[in-house]
Amino acid sequence: MKTKLTVNFKHEPALLSTVVAGDPNFEQTVSQVVTLAQAGCDLVILAVPFSDPVADGPVVQAADERALKAGTTPAQVFAMVAAIRQQTTMPIVLSAYANLLYQYGYAAFAAKCQALAIGGVIVPDLPLEEQGELQPTLAAQGIALMPQVGTTTTPKRAQAIAAAATGFIEVLATPGQAPTVTSTQPVIAALRAVTELPIVILSETTTVAATELATVADGVVIGSTMVQLIATQSSVLSQLTAMTKALRQALDASHH
């Protein structure tokens, strides 16, 4: 029986944030993640920049381009995590496209994640049928492999994905549409029927929408909204603190 590696959340509902590593540079990424941890974020999904991020929208794609122009490599991303680990033990997972992991080497990538206490990996372009070699390599080092499931995924397919999942499961809305309680409930119900892993929803919206989504999920992920804030705000660390604290307070209030 496969071990269900789990990424532990400090709060319920959990607040997760996405940061593109290296946007705009090494030092700022370290400061951003530490700031999020101090403001009450439960976990950061640190995206490894890639030249062709087909599963991401224009905001994250633009951030990837800026990070790559700044010279960000997978090795540098690991160095960023090492620097972050000097200041916080907050859970971190990586989001990385399959080609990056293949080029780095699955075993070497898993060992590096283990050494830096990286709890898991999301691979946006890796379908269930192609997880065979990567999943056990990560699991051998105690690293979870978290899948993404769309709101239009059939119940049968969603349950097959959940059966192979570790860590947590991330639910995504149809591209171009904001997730809602109504649109996410069917796929979440299908997942709940076969797994006890936490289920989080990618939310690009306000504190009101995030707290509504948290009524049907175990947490919310603030994705391109966070990435866009980092790209456009001059006083980014204070803005990150304000947004995260507001979300944290709203989620805490909704749970009581």
N, C-alpha and C positions, 0 to 999 in steps of 0.2 A: 504493500500500500504506500502510495507516494506521500511524503511529508508535506503538509500544508503550511509552507513557510508564510508567516504573517508579519506584515509591517504594523507595528503598534502605534496607535494614535493616542495622544495625551488627553484630548478632549472628545466629547461626543455631543453634537456632530463635529466631525473633524474639518479643519480648514487647511486646504492644500493650495500651494501657489506654484506657478510655472515661471522659471527664469531661464533665459537663453544664455548659456555660458559664454563669456567673452564679449557680451554686448553691454557697454561699449568697450570694456577692456577687462583684464585679469583682476586688477585691484577693485574695480567697481563691482564686479560680480561677487567677490568675497564679501564686500560690505553690504551688498543687497541681501544676500542670503542670511548673514548674521543679523541684520536689521529685522528681517521677516521673523526669524526665530525669537528675537527679543520682544517683538510686538504681539506674539501669540499664535503664529503659524505652527501647525502641527507637523507639516512635511513639505519639503520643496522638491519639485520635479525639475531637475537641472537638465535642460535640453542640450545635447551635444550638437553644435551646428553642422549642417550638412548642405552640400551644394544643390541638392534636388529634393527638398522636403515635401514630397507630393501629398502627404497626409495632413499638412498644416495649411492654415489660411495665410492671407497676404501679410498680416502683422508679424507672425512668427517667421515667415519666409524672409521679410525685410531684416528682421533681427539676425537671422542666420547669415545673411549677406554681410551685415556690418561686422559680425563676430569673425567671419572668415577673413574679411579684409584686414582685421586687426591681428590676424595670424593665429587664431585659435585652432588648436589641434586636440585630438582625444587625450594625448599626453598632458597637455596644458590643463584640460578639464580635470584630470585626476590631481594635478598640482593645486588647482583651485580648491578642490575638496579637502586636500591635505591642509591647506591654509585655513579653510573654514573649520575644520575639526579642531584647530587650536583654540577656537572660541566658542563652539557650541556642539552639543551632541544630538541636536535635532535630527530626526530621520531625513535622509536624502535618498532619492532614487534618481536614476538617469533615464532619460528618454533618448534613444539612439537608433538610427536607421540600421537595417541589417547589414548593409555593405561595410559600415564602419566597424561593426563587431567582427565581421568575417576577416577584414584586413588586419585588425589588431590581433586576432586570434582568440577564439572563444575561451580557451583555458586561461590565457594570460589576462584577458579582460575580467573573467570571473575572479581570479586570484587578486587582481588589483582592487576590485570592488570589495572583496572580503577584507583586505588589509586596511581599507579606509572606512569601514563600517557603512558602506553603501548597501541599503537594504534590498534593493531590487532594480529591475530594468524594465522599461516599456519599449517595445520595438514596434513602431506604428505600421511598418510595412511587412511584418512577418505574419503570414496566415497560420492558422492552427496546424494545418497539414505539414508545415515546414519547420515546426518547433523541435522536431525530434532530436537533433544533435545539441542544440543550444540549451534546452530546458534542463536536461540532466547535468550538463556541465556547470550551469549556474547553481543548481540545487546542491551539487557536491560541495560547494563553497558556502552554502547557506544563503544564497541569493535568490530572491523570488523573481518570477517572470510574470508581470502583470499584463493582462490583455485589455484591449479596448473593444467595446461592444456598442454598435449603433442602435438607435431607437427603432430603426426599421429592420433590424436583424430578426429572423424568424425565431420563435421560441425554441424549436429543436436545435437550431444552430447555436443560439445563445447558451443553451444548456450544455452542448458539446464543448464550447469554449470554456465555460465555467468549470467543467469537470477536470480540465487540464490546468486550471489557473492556480497561481500561488500569490501571496501578498494581498492584493485587493483587485477589484474589477472596476474599470473606469467606463462609464456610460457616456456616449457622445451623441449629440443631436444631429439631425440631418444638416449637412453644410448649408450655411446661409440662414438657418432657423435657430432661434433661441430655444433652449430646452425648457419644457414646462412639466408640471406634475402630471398632467394628462398624457403627454407624449412619452414620458419615461416610465410610467407605471406598468404597462404591459411587459416590457423587457425586464424590468426589475422583478416583477412577480415571477417570471420564468426563471430568472437567476436564483431568487430566494428559494425556489422549490428544490434546488439541487446543491446549493452551496451555503456555507456559513461565513464565507469570506466577506469582509467589508465591501460595500458597493458605494462608489463615489460618482458624482455627476460633474462633467465639465460645464461650468457656468461662466458666461462672459458678461454678466449683468450686475445689477445693483444689489445692495444688501437685502432689499425686500425679496427679490427673486431668489437669491441664494438661500435665504431662510425658508422660503416656500419649498425649494427643492430638497432641503435638508429634512423635510417632514417625511419623505419617502426613501431617503438614502442615508448612508452612514457619514456622509461628508460631501463637501463641494470642492471643486478644483477651480481656482481663478486662473484662467489661461491667458488669452491674448489681451484681456483688459489690463492685467499686470504687466505684460510685456510692453504694451503701448504706453503705459504710465512711465515705465523706465526709459522709454525712447523719447518722450516728449517733455518731461518735467525737469526743470533745472535743479530744483531742490528735491531730488528724487528720494533720498533716504527719509526725509521728514514726510514726504507724501506716501511712501511705502508704509511707514509707521501708522499714519493716520488711517489709511485704507484698511490695513490689517486689523488694527484695533477696533475700528467700526464694525468690520465683519465678524471679528471674534465676539464682541459684545452682543451683536444681533443674534448670532448662532447660539450663544450661551442662554440668552433670554428666551429664545424659541424652545429650548429644551426643558425649561422649568415650568 
